């Protein structure tokens, strides 16, 4: 009986970790797609790839995961550039990738 209980706890933990990872990947896809659309570039492969995972402390003091994702985009349809974003929970904390082409002049 204790073996079954331990197995159920482990299964629930694995499911929760997997579910949080999927939610983070969906959030990363949304951020990458929106950034490419705002910059007027083509988002390639319609996906993001998880490239990093580390344990971190959130602003509220609780431990959580910091996930790093990469995505590809093209400026003219013939090139390929790599974008990168870091999510801490569901909050974007770092981004490198396409930027908006329309920059307001400084006065």
C-alpha positions in Angstrom: 0.0 0.0 0.0 2.7 2.6 0.8 4.3 1.8 -2.6 1.1 2.8 -4.4 0.9 6.0 -2.5 4.5 6.9 -3.3 3.9 6.1 -7.0 0.8 8.3 -7.0 2.7 11.2 -5.5 5.6 10.8 -7.9 3.1 10.6 -10.9 1.3 13.8 -9.7 4.6 15.6 -9.3 5.8 14.6 -12.8 2.4 15.6 -14.3 2.5 19.0 -12.6 6.1 19.6 -13.8 5.1 18.6 -17.4 2.0 20.8 -17.3 3.9 23.8 -16.1 6.5 23.3 -18.8 3.8 23.2 -21.5 2.2 26.3 -20.1 5.6 28.1 -20.2 6.2 26.9 -23.8 2.8 28.2 -24.9 3.6 31.6 -23.2 7.0 31.7 -25.0 5.3 31.0 -28.3 2.9 33.8 -27.7 5.7 36.3 -26.8 7.9 35.2 -29.8 5.1 35.4 -32.3 3.9 38.8 -31.0 7.5 40.1 -31.2 8.0 39.0 -34.7 4.6 40.4 -35.8 5.4 43.8 -34.1 8.9 43.9 -35.8 7.4 42.9 -39.3 9.5 39.8 -39.6 8.6 36.2 -40.4 8.4 33.8 -37.4 9.9 30.5 -38.6 8.8 26.9 -37.7 5.8 28.3 -35.6 7.4 26.9 -32.5 9.9 27.6 -29.7 12.5 25.2 -28.3 13.3 24.8 -24.6 17.1 25.2 -24.2 17.5 25.8 -20.5 16.0 25.1 -17.2 17.2 26.2 -13.8 15.9 26.6 -10.3 15.5 30.2 -9.1 13.8 32.3 -6.4 10.8 34.3 -7.5 10.1 37.9 -6.3 7.8 36.5 -3.6 10.6 34.3 -2.1 9.3 31.0 -3.3 11.4 28.6 -5.4 10.4 28.1 -9.0 11.7 27.4 -12.5 13.4 29.7 -14.9 13.0 28.4 -18.5 15.0 29.6 -21.5 13.5 29.2 -25.0 14.8 29.9 -28.5 12.9 30.6 -31.7 13.9 31.4 -35.3 12.8 34.3 -37.4 13.6 35.7 -40.9 13.9 39.3 -42.0 13.6 38.8 -45.8 12.5 35.1 -46.1 16.0 33.9 -47.1 17.9 34.3 -43.8 17.5 32.8 -40.4 18.1 34.5 -37.1 17.8 33.1 -33.6 15.8 34.8 -30.9 15.9 33.9 -27.2 13.6 34.6 -24.3 13.7 33.7 -20.6 10.6 33.1 -18.5 10.5 33.1 -14.8 7.2 31.4 -14.1 5.0 33.1 -16.7 6.8 36.5 -16.5 9.2 37.5 -19.3 12.6 38.5 -17.8 14.9 38.6 -20.8 14.4 38.8 -24.6 16.7 39.0 -27.5 15.3 38.9 -31.0 13.6 41.1 -33.6 12.9 44.7 -32.6 10.3 47.1 -34.1 11.6 48.8 -37.2 9.7 52.0 -36.6 11.7 53.9 -34.1 10.5 57.3 -33.1 13.2 60.0 -33.6 14.6 61.7 -30.6 14.0 65.5 -30.3 
